[in-house]
Amino acid sequence: MRDAGRSINYLLQGHHIKSFKDYPELRLAEDNIVVLCRVCNLQVGDSSVVDW
């Protein structure tokens, strides 16, 4: 797997669009999760950074 021409780890992570801290009822909602590689998930940070 490659990201912007760089080799990355194959580890994928779930990123909650709306944080489960603020929206505990959405913690397991499939439409509240996107799958990102670890590098991208770290770049996104928390859900307040990106407007989904």
C-alpha positions as CSV (number, residue, x, y, z in Angstrom):
1,M,0.0,0.0,0.0
2,R,1.3,3.5,-0.8
3,D,0.3,6.9,0.3
4,A,1.4,9.9,-1.8
5,G,4.3,7.8,-3.2
6,R,5.5,6.7,0.3
7,S,5.3,3.2,1.6
8,I,3.0,3.0,4.6
9,N,2.0,0.4,7.2
10,Y,-0.9,-1.8,6.2
11,L,-2.6,-1.1,9.5
12,L,-6.0,0.4,9.0
13,Q,-7.9,2.3,11.7
14,G,-11.5,3.4,12.2
15,H,-11.9,7.1,12.7
16,H,-15.1,8.4,14.3
17,I,-16.5,11.4,12.3
18,K,-18.4,12.6,15.4
19,S,-16.4,11.7,18.5
20,F,-17.8,8.9,20.7
21,K,-16.9,11.1,23.7
22,D,-19.4,13.7,22.6
23,Y,-21.8,11.3,20.9
24,P,-21.7,8.0,22.8
25,E,-24.8,6.8,21.0
26,L,-22.9,6.9,17.7
27,R,-19.9,4.9,18.8
28,L,-21.0,1.8,16.8
29,A,-22.9,3.5,14.0
30,E,-21.4,2.5,10.7
31,D,-22.2,5.8,9.1
32,N,-20.1,7.6,11.8
33,I,-16.9,5.7,11.0
34,V,-14.4,6.0,8.1
35,V,-11.5,3.7,7.6
36,L,-8.1,5.4,7.3
37,C,-4.5,4.2,7.2
38,R,-2.7,5.0,10.4
39,V,-0.7,7.9,8.8
40,C,-3.9,9.6,7.5
41,N,-5.7,9.1,10.8
42,L,-2.9,10.8,12.7
43,Q,-3.0,13.7,10.1
44,V,-6.7,14.1,10.5
45,G,-6.5,14.3,14.3
46,D,-9.9,14.7,15.9
47,S,-13.3,15.2,14.2
48,S,-13.2,19.0,14.7
49,V,-10.3,19.3,12.2
50,V,-12.1,18.0,9.1
51,D,-15.5,18.9,7.8
52,W,-17.0,15.6,6.7
